[in-house]
């Protein structure tokens, strides 16, 4: 069983569905409202656990009712929470999501997730013992991402960086990461001076650009490869990227070749969009293998 550490955000998603996305100054009538566990870190931890990995989460929650919901959800999904510590006198992170017109728009309030600091990582280093892969995202402080990248390099643990939400990255972090998985929008911000092909060739077998319904593109050292996605009936795209990253990390940590790891991750991501909620559609291992 692969051992995966996820460093990142935990939150509650406040989800509104509507037939139309409001423009600036516009009010529209919605169709439903739900609260569900989310946060990019938590999503990836839950997805990896469902796919058969031994997962430990490193993160923070607030001192509120949402925190209890977040922690219970981790326990229910078999994610170790020994390194998820509540922050007193602060609210848990939230994501405010509009599902409309076949896609989503999201506003994230980091709150307690801002307390996933380098100092907190240093207090949580016991989690890294025996890890096969570390996953990290960018809903936590930028200095923490740098700190974790240095720790992984020193310890010799592969780091999978999902650079979302998009912000510029230090070259040191890019070099320290074993795998980087932006979507097309994020790739343009990270590699503004390079075309897609130039960026891929600069980071062979490291940079994997997710292109939604088209699939995932990378450079294998000889050729640019597009691993196609799977066609499904889409219900909710929230969490598809997190499912892809978790499945990719699990497959790589188990020693699968890169192409097969991307293919496995694409299949998992395609299943995740067939149900409501970031975590609602995240598949279990047997579901993915049955559809491969």
C-alpha positions as CSV (number, residue, x, y, z in Angstrom):
1,X,0.0,0.0,0.0
2,X,1.4,3.4,-1.0
3,X,1.9,5.9,1.8
4,X,0.9,9.4,0.8
5,X,1.2,12.7,2.8
6,X,-1.1,15.5,1.8
7,X,-0.1,19.0,2.9
8,X,-2.9,21.5,2.2
9,X,-6.3,23.0,2.9
10,X,-9.4,21.7,4.5
11,X,-12.7,23.5,4.2
12,X,-16.4,23.4,3.8
13,X,-17.8,24.0,0.3
14,X,-21.0,26.2,0.2
15,X,-22.4,25.2,-3.2
16,X,-25.2,27.0,-5.1
17,X,-26.6,25.6,-8.4
18,X,-28.1,27.8,-11.0
19,X,-29.0,27.7,-14.6
20,X,-27.2,31.0,-15.1
21,X,-24.0,32.5,-13.6
22,X,-24.7,36.1,-12.5
23,X,-22.7,39.0,-14.0
24,X,-21.4,42.0,-12.1
25,X,-24.3,43.7,-10.3
26,X,-26.8,41.0,-11.3
27,X,-29.0,38.8,-9.2
28,X,-30.3,35.5,-10.4
29,X,-32.5,32.8,-8.8
30,X,-30.7,29.6,-7.8
31,X,-32.0,26.1,-7.8
32,X,-30.3,24.5,-4.7
33,X,-27.8,25.1,-1.9
34,X,-25.7,22.5,-0.1
35,X,-22.7,22.4,2.3
36,X,-20.2,19.6,1.7
37,X,-16.6,19.0,2.8
38,X,-13.9,20.4,0.5
39,X,-10.6,22.2,0.2
40,X,-8.0,21.1,-2.3
41,X,-5.9,19.3,0.2
42,X,-8.8,17.5,1.8
43,X,-10.2,16.6,-1.5
44,X,-6.9,15.0,-2.6
45,X,-6.5,13.2,0.7
46,X,-10.0,11.7,0.5
47,X,-9.6,10.7,-3.1
48,X,-6.2,9.1,-2.5
49,X,-7.6,7.1,0.5
50,X,-10.5,5.9,-1.6
51,X,-8.1,4.7,-4.2
52,X,-6.3,2.5,-1.8
53,X,-3.4,4.6,-0.4
54,X,-2.5,5.0,3.3
55,X,-3.0,8.8,3.7
56,X,-2.1,11.3,6.4
57,X,-3.3,14.9,6.2
58,X,-1.3,17.8,7.4
59,X,-3.5,20.9,7.8
60,X,-5.5,23.1,10.1
61,X,-9.2,23.7,10.9
62,X,-10.9,26.4,12.9
63,X,-12.8,26.5,16.1
64,X,-16.3,26.1,14.8
65,X,-18.9,23.6,13.7
66,X,-17.4,23.3,10.3
67,X,-14.2,21.9,11.9
68,X,-16.1,18.9,13.4
69,X,-17.7,18.2,10.0
70,X,-14.3,18.3,8.3
71,X,-12.6,16.0,10.8
72,X,-15.5,13.5,10.9
73,X,-15.3,13.3,7.1
74,X,-11.6,12.5,7.2
75,X,-12.3,9.7,9.7
76,X,-15.1,8.3,7.6
77,X,-12.8,8.1,4.6
78,X,-9.9,6.5,6.5
79,X,-7.6,9.6,6.4
80,X,-5.2,9.9,9.3
81,X,-5.8,13.3,11.1
82,X,-3.0,13.1,13.7
83,X,-1.5,16.2,12.1
84,X,-4.7,18.2,11.6
85,X,-4.8,20.6,14.5
86,X,-7.6,23.1,15.3
87,X,-6.8,26.8,15.5
88,X,-8.6,28.5,18.4
89,X,-10.6,31.8,17.8
90,X,-10.5,31.4,14.0
91,X,-13.0,30.0,11.5
92,X,-12.4,27.0,9.2
93,X,-11.7,27.6,5.6
94,X,-14.7,27.9,3.1
95,X,-15.1,27.7,-0.6
96,X,-18.1,29.5,-2.2
97,X,-19.0,27.7,-5.4
98,X,-21.5,28.5,-8.1
99,X,-22.4,25.6,-10.5
100,X,-23.9,27.1,-13.6
101,X,-23.7,26.6,-17.4
102,X,-21.9,23.3,-17.2
103,X,-18.9,24.6,-15.1
104,X,-18.0,26.1,-11.8
105,X,-16.8,29.4,-10.3
106,X,-15.2,29.4,-6.9
107,X,-14.2,32.0,-4.3
108,X,-11.9,30.5,-1.5
109,X,-11.6,32.0,2.0
110,X,-8.5,30.4,3.5
111,X,-9.1,31.3,7.2
112,X,-7.5,28.6,9.3
113,X,-5.6,27.2,6.3
114,X,-3.4,30.3,6.5
115,X,-2.0,28.6,9.7
116,X,-0.5,25.8,7.8
117,X,2.9,27.5,8.3
118,X,6.5,26.3,7.9
119,X,6.7,26.1,11.7
120,X,3.6,23.8,11.7
121,X,5.2,21.6,9.1
122,X,8.3,21.3,11.3
123,X,6.1,20.1,14.1
124,X,4.5,17.6,11.8
125,X,7.6,16.0,10.3
126,X,6.9,12.7,11.9
127,X,4.2,12.2,9.2
128,X,6.9,12.1,6.5
129,X,8.6,8.9,7.8
130,X,8.3,6.2,5.2
131,X,6.2,8.3,2.8
132,X,6.2,7.3,-0.9
133,X,4.8,10.6,-2.1
134,X,3.9,14.1,-0.8
135,X,1.2,16.2,-2.4
136,X,0.7,19.9,-2.0
137,X,-1.4,22.7,-3.4
138,X,-1.6,26.5,-3.1
139,X,-4.5,27.3,-0.8
140,X,-1.9,27.6,2.0
141,X,0.9,30.2,2.5
142,X,3.5,30.4,-0.3
143,X,6.4,30.1,2.1
144,X,5.0,26.7,3.3
145,X,5.0,25.4,-0.3
146,X,8.7,26.4,-0.6
147,X,9.5,24.9,2.8
148,X,7.8,21.6,2.0
149,X,9.6,21.4,-1.3
150,X,12.9,21.8,0.4
151,X,12.1,19.2,3.0
152,X,11.0,16.7,0.3
153,X,14.2,17.3,-1.6
154,X,16.3,16.8,1.5
155,X,14.4,13.6,2.5
156,X,14.4,12.2,-1.1
157,X,10.5,12.0,-1.2
158,X,8.9,12.8,-4.5
159,X,6.7,15.9,-4.3
160,X,3.6,16.3,-6.5
161,X,2.7,20.0,-6.7
162,X,-0.8,21.0,-7.9
163,X,-0.2,24.8,-8.4
164,X,-3.8,25.8,-7.8
165,X,-5.0,28.5,-7.2
166,X,-2.5,29.9,-9.7
167,X,0.3,32.2,-8.6
168,X,3.9,32.6,-9.7
169,X,6.3,29.9,-8.4
170,X,10.0,30.3,-7.5
171,X,12.3,28.3,-9.8
172,X,13.5,26.5,-6.6
173,X,10.1,25.0,-6.0
174,X,9.7,23.9,-9.6
175,X,13.1,22.3,-9.5
176,X,12.4,20.6,-6.1
177,X,9.1,19.1,-7.3
178,X,9.0,15.8,-9.0
179,X,5.7,16.4,-10.7
180,X,3.7,19.6,-11.4
181,X,0.1,19.5,-12.6
182,X,-1.4,22.8,-13.7
183,X,-4.4,23.2,-15.8
184,X,-4.2,25.4,-19.0
185,X,-5.0,28.6,-17.2
186,X,-2.5,27.9,-14.4
187,X,0.2,26.9,-16.9
188,X,-0.1,30.3,-18.6
189,X,0.5,32.1,-15.3
190,X,3.4,29.8,-14.3
191,X,5.2,29.8,-17.6
192,X,4.1,33.2,-19.1
193,X,7.1,33.6,-21.3
194,X,6.9,30.1,-22.8
195,X,4.5,28.4,-25.2
196,X,2.8,25.2,-24.0
197,X,5.2,23.1,-26.0
198,X,8.3,25.0,-24.8
199,X,7.2,24.6,-21.2
200,X,6.6,20.9,-21.6
201,X,10.0,20.4,-23.3
202,X,11.7,22.3,-20.6
203,X,10.3,19.9,-17.9
204,X,10.1,16.5,-19.5
205,X,8.1,13.9,-17.4
206,X,7.7,16.6,-14.8
207,X,5.1,19.0,-16.2
208,X,1.6,17.6,-16.8
209,X,-0.9,20.1,-18.2
210,X,-4.6,19.1,-17.7
211,X,-6.8,20.2,-20.6
212,X,-10.2,19.3,-19.4
213,X,-12.2,17.2,-21.8
214,X,-9.2,16.8,-24.1
215,X,-7.0,15.0,-21.6
216,X,-3.5,15.6,-20.2
217,X,-0.5,16.7,-22.1
218,X,3.2,16.1,-21.2
219,X,6.6,15.6,-22.9
220,X,8.2,12.2,-22.4
221,X,11.7,13.2,-23.5
222,X,11.1,12.4,-27.1
223,X,7.5,13.3,-28.0
224,X,4.7,15.4,-26.8
225,X,2.0,13.1,-25.5
226,X,-1.7,13.7,-25.1
227,X,-3.4,11.1,-22.9
228,X,-7.1,11.5,-23.8
229,X,-9.9,11.8,-21.3
230,X,-13.0,9.6,-21.0
231,X,-16.4,10.8,-22.2
232,X,-19.1,10.7,-19.5
233,X,-22.3,12.5,-18.5
234,X,-21.1,15.5,-16.5
235,X,-23.1,16.4,-13.3
236,X,-20.5,18.5,-11.4
237,X,-16.9,19.3,-12.4
238,X,-15.9,20.5,-8.9
239,X,-13.1,18.2,-7.6
240,X,-12.2,16.6,-10.9
241,X,-8.7,18.1,-10.8
242,X,-8.2,17.0,-7.2
243,X,-9.3,13.5,-8.1
244,X,-6.8,13.5,-11.1
245,X,-4.0,14.6,-8.8
246,X,-4.7,12.0,-6.1
247,X,-5.1,9.1,-8.6
248,X,-1.9,10.2,-10.4
249,X,0.0,10.3,-7.1
250,X,-1.3,6.9,-6.0
251,X,-0.4,5.3,-9.3
252,X,3.1,6.8,-9.4
253,X,3.7,5.8,-5.7
254,X,2.7,2.3,-6.6
255,X,5.4,2.2,-9.3
256,X,3.2,2.4,-12.4
257,X,4.8,4.0,-15.6
258,X,3.9,7.6,-16.3
259,X,1.6,7.0,-19.2
260,X,-0.4,4.3,-17.3
261,X,-0.5,6.6,-14.2
262,X,-2.0,9.5,-16.3
263,X,-4.5,7.1,-17.9
264,X,-5.5,5.8,-14.5
265,X,-5.9,9.3,-13.2
266,X,-8.0,10.4,-16.2
267,X,-10.3,7.5,-15.6
268,X,-10.7,8.4,-11.9
269,X,-11.3,12.1,-12.8
270,X,-13.9,11.2,-15.4
271,X,-15.9,9.2,-12.8
272,X,-15.7,12.0,-10.3
273,X,-17.7,14.4,-12.4
274,X,-20.7,12.1,-12.7
275,X,-22.0,12.9,-9.2
276,X,-22.5,16.1,-7.1
277,X,-19.9,17.6,-4.9
278,X,-16.1,17.8,-4.9
279,X,-15.9,14.6,-2.9
280,X,-19.3,13.2,-3.8
281,X,-18.2,11.6,-7.0
282,X,-14.7,10.6,-6.0
283,X,-14.5,6.9,-6.9
284,X,-13.1,4.0,-4.9
285,X,-10.3,1.8,-6.4
286,X,-12.6,-1.0,-7.6
287,X,-14.8,1.4,-9.5
288,X,-11.8,2.8,-11.5
289,X,-10.3,-0.6,-12.2
290,X,-13.7,-1.9,-13.4
291,X,-13.8,1.0,-16.0
292,X,-10.2,0.8,-17.2
